Amino acid sequence: MGMVVSKKEKLVFAIAKGNYPEWIGLKTIIRVECERQTSRKIENSVRYYISSLTEKAVKFAQRIRGYWGVENKVHYEARCYPR
């Protein structure tokens, strides 16, 4: 895989307008664009989130980073401590 040289993230969010019966209470659509550069290659990814909250972009970014921090810790521990 190679060591991470740099990582950039861009968070874009929009207030959901209209009626979305499949997502009751939808208020915000969030798009996160990531670029991760290692010594071997550049990887780009896009993730989408939906929320019933209306907060500032900074708060959404903190929530998303917090979620992935927990996810990564769980998977790291599962790999390092097999049962």
C-alpha positions as CSV (number, residue, x, y, z in Angstrom):
1,M,0.0,0.0,0.0
2,G,2.6,2.7,0.7
3,M,2.8,5.5,3.3
4,V,0.3,8.3,3.0
5,V,2.1,11.4,1.8
6,S,-0.9,13.8,1.8
7,K,-4.6,13.8,2.2
8,K,-7.2,16.5,1.2
9,E,-10.9,16.5,2.0
10,K,-13.5,18.9,0.7
11,L,-17.0,18.9,2.3
12,V,-19.9,20.2,0.3
13,F,-23.4,20.3,1.7
14,A,-26.8,21.5,0.6
15,I,-30.1,22.0,2.3
16,A,-32.5,19.4,0.8
17,K,-35.5,21.1,-0.9
18,G,-38.6,19.2,-2.0
19,N,-40.3,16.0,-0.9
20,Y,-38.3,12.8,-0.4
21,P,-40.8,10.1,0.8
22,E,-38.1,7.5,0.9
23,W,-36.1,9.6,3.4
24,I,-38.6,11.1,5.9
25,G,-37.1,14.1,7.7
26,L,-34.3,14.7,5.2
27,K,-32.9,18.2,5.6
28,T,-29.3,18.0,4.4
29,I,-27.3,16.2,1.7
30,I,-23.5,16.1,2.3
31,R,-20.8,15.3,-0.3
32,V,-17.3,14.6,0.8
33,E,-14.5,14.6,-1.8
34,C,-11.2,13.0,-0.8
35,E,-7.8,12.8,-2.4
36,R,-5.2,10.6,-0.8
37,Q,-1.7,10.6,-2.2
38,T,0.8,7.8,-1.3
39,S,4.3,7.4,-2.6
40,R,2.9,5.1,-5.4
41,K,-0.4,6.6,-6.5
42,I,-3.2,9.2,-6.0
43,E,-6.6,7.9,-5.0
44,N,-9.8,9.9,-5.3
45,S,-13.1,9.1,-3.7
46,V,-16.5,10.7,-3.1
47,R,-18.9,9.8,-0.2
48,Y,-22.4,11.0,0.3
49,Y,-24.3,11.4,3.6
50,I,-27.9,12.4,4.3
51,S,-29.0,13.9,7.6
52,S,-32.1,15.2,9.3
53,L,-30.0,17.9,11.0
54,T,-29.3,21.4,9.8
55,E,-25.8,22.4,11.0
56,K,-22.8,24.2,9.7
57,A,-20.4,22.4,7.5
58,V,-17.7,22.4,10.3
59,K,-20.0,20.5,12.6
60,F,-20.9,17.9,9.9
61,A,-17.2,17.5,9.2
62,Q,-16.5,16.8,12.9
63,R,-19.4,14.3,13.1
64,I,-18.1,12.5,10.0
65,R,-14.5,12.4,11.2
66,G,-15.7,11.1,14.5
67,Y,-17.7,8.4,12.9
68,W,-14.8,7.2,10.8
69,G,-12.4,7.4,13.7
70,V,-14.6,4.9,15.6
71,E,-15.0,2.7,12.5
72,N,-11.2,2.6,11.8
73,K,-10.4,1.8,15.5
74,V,-12.9,-1.1,15.5
75,H,-11.5,-2.6,12.3
76,Y,-7.9,-2.0,13.5
77,E,-8.6,-3.9,16.7
78,A,-10.4,-6.7,14.8
79,R,-7.3,-7.1,12.6
80,C,-4.8,-6.9,15.4
81,Y,-6.6,-9.1,17.9
82,P,-8.3,-12.0,16.0
83,R,-10.6,-14.2,18.0
